[in-house]
Amino acid sequence: MNRINRRQLLKGALGVSAAGGFLGTLGRAAHAQALAESHTYYVFCYFGGGWDTLLGLDPRDPVQFGAQNMRSTRIHTGYELLPGNRTRIITPFGTDFGPFIGNLQRYADRMAIVRGMSMETVSHGTGMRRFITGRQPNGEVARGSSGATWLASKWGRSQIVPNLALNIESYNVDQPTYASALRASGIGDLLQSVAPADRDLRAGQRGILDRFLASEANCEAAKRSDMLQTAETSRRSAREISSGRLAAQFDFLAQNAEMEALRGQFRFSRDDDGLRSANARVALAGQAITNGVSRVVSMAVAGGLDTHNGTQWVNDQGPRQMSGFNAMALLADYLDAREYRNTGTTWLDHTVIMAFSEFCRTPLLNGSSGRDHHITNACMLLGGGLKAGVYGRSSDVALRPQPMNLTTGEVDEVNGVIPKPEHIYQTLLYHAGFQRDDANFGVGPIDAMLRRS
């Protein structure tokens, strides 16, 4: 008889679970264990200002949802107003996208898209913090730890900077100290944070001090102290950060062959403008993940999306969204071209890239031919072993959130729930190996997204 190892057994359990149409405790446990063995990384990409999902992740046919039908549909795509012949939806691999999805459409067959989400707010700060934490803020004050912090707490202890946040907020109120984000306003700011420490000790003295502190942390009393062990972990991380290795990896303006190749692959210039670009930020995410620096990276990849007047919406909204999607496509290209630790899989197979915004724009144009704030939202998750597909749907009248069956991913008026950011994070936590509602979100994961085909 052929001997079956644990990985094969888990793979079989996943297959039986998916084939049977049921993902119960055993199926979730098998899925989580399989992902736990493979290790998963996360990149969160924020589109600031409230994106227009009709232009990207949740389009409509402009013939059915044009100006001539808007009285009954309460939706007007406005595609006919856009320059550059962008008057149609794009359908790679059978998935509909708006005209500004850009190069990200190449990965349509590896995306999980959640539509018809409710943000329960149309306030920028509240919506942003709601999506970062998966919890409704108190006013505009965030509640709870970031989803990124939870994931870093699961996987990040062995990384130098488990949780890296670039030009985006991050919170830690109940997770280990090592899971807190190293926050920076930009790559230049980050380089200053990780620059080598001043050598204020004579040769040999630093080594003597390091050995002394390490031996103290290894004594029996210190081993029994969570506080002292956390302090020692933080000390080692700080020494590694200040050693200069990270600065060399992230010095994107350096004149050497490695950085020249990186700038060429991610298409940003060797100057301050290039360093501030979304392309440079996703390059940093790729470097941090593939070089064992970080398990979780969060960043803003697009901004200026709060376009209320027609001139802004027509000329700026779509291109700004597309610039973020194109940057994400470059990151996906980078990860997908690299084998993951001699496994025959790629880094993209082990990395979830998520795109989100605080809410979307209204389905009808306002009196200035722009769009205002709308409660409905969508998000996209690419790679990492999640099952590709479209989950949920916004309504064809006024683009309202609709209840989704978490088991099937289909609209379900009877047994469904309105998807919200906490459903996304709960799905990622199960994906990462959390077995219960450890974060106390009070919702279940989108089981349909966790199944293996």
Stockholm file with secondary structure:
# STOCKHOLM 1.0

chainA/1-453         MNRINRRQLLKGALGVSAAGGFLGTLGRAAHAQALAESHTYYVFCYFGGGWDTLLGLDPRDPVQFGAQNMRSTRIHTGYELLPGNRTRIITPFGTDFGPFIGNLQRYADRMAIVRGMSMETVSHGTGMRRFITGRQPNGEVARGSSGATWLASKWGRSQIVPNLALNIESYNVDQPTYASALRASGIGDLLQSVAPADRDLRAGQRGILDRFLASEANCEAAKRSDMLQTAETSRRSAREISSGRLAAQFDFLAQNAEMEALRGQFRFSRDDDGLRSANARVALAGQAITNGVSRVVSMAVAGGLDTHNGTQWVNDQGPRQMSGFNAMALLADYLDAREYRNTGTTWLDHTVIMAFSEFCRTPLLNGSSGRDHHITNACMLLGGGLKAGVYGRSSDVALRPQPMNLTTGEVDEVNGVIPKPEHIYQTLLYHAGFQRDDANFGVGPIDAMLRRS
#=GR chainA/1-453 SS CCCCCHHHHHHHHHHHHHHTTCCCHHHHHHHHHHHHHHCCEEEEEEETTCBCGGGTTSCCCTTTTSGGGHHHHCCCCCGGGSSSSCCSCBCGGGCCBCTTCGGGGGGGGGEEEEEEEECSCCCHHHHHHHHHHSSCCBTTBCCSCCHHHHHHHHHGGGSSSSEEEESSCCCCSSSCGGGSCEEESSHHHHHHHTSCCCCCSCTTHHHHHHHHHHHHHTSHHHHTCHHHHHHHHHHHHHHHHTTSHHHHHHCTTCCSHHHHHHHHHHTCCSSHHHHTSHHHHHHHHHHHHHTTSCSEEEEEEECCCCCCSHHHIIIIIHHHHHHHHHHHHHHHHHHHTSBSTTSSSBGGGGEEEEEEESCEECSSCCTTSSCCEESEEEEEEESTTCCCEEECCCCTTTTCCCCBCTTTCSBCTTTCBCCCHHHHHHHHHHHHTCCSCTTCCCSCCCHHHHCCC
#=GC SS_cons         CCCCCHHHHHHHHHHHHHHTTCCCHHHHHHHHHHHHHHCCEEEEEEETTCBCGGGTTSCCCTTTTSGGGHHHHCCCCCGGGSSSSCCSCBCGGGCCBCTTCGGGGGGGGGEEEEEEEECSCCCHHHHHHHHHHSSCCBTTBCCSCCHHHHHHHHHGGGSSSSEEEESSCCCCSSSCGGGSCEEESSHHHHHHHTSCCCCCSCTTHHHHHHHHHHHHHTSHHHHTCHHHHHHHHHHHHHHHHTTSHHHHHHCTTCCSHHHHHHHHHHTCCSSHHHHTSHHHHHHHHHHHHHTTSCSEEEEEEECCCCCCSHHHIIIIIHHHHHHHHHHHHHHHHHHHTSBSTTSSSBGGGGEEEEEEESCEECSSCCTTSSCCEESEEEEEEESTTCCCEEECCCCTTTTCCCCBCTTTCSBCTTTCBCCCHHHHHHHHHHHHTCCSCTTCCCSCCCHHHHCCC
//
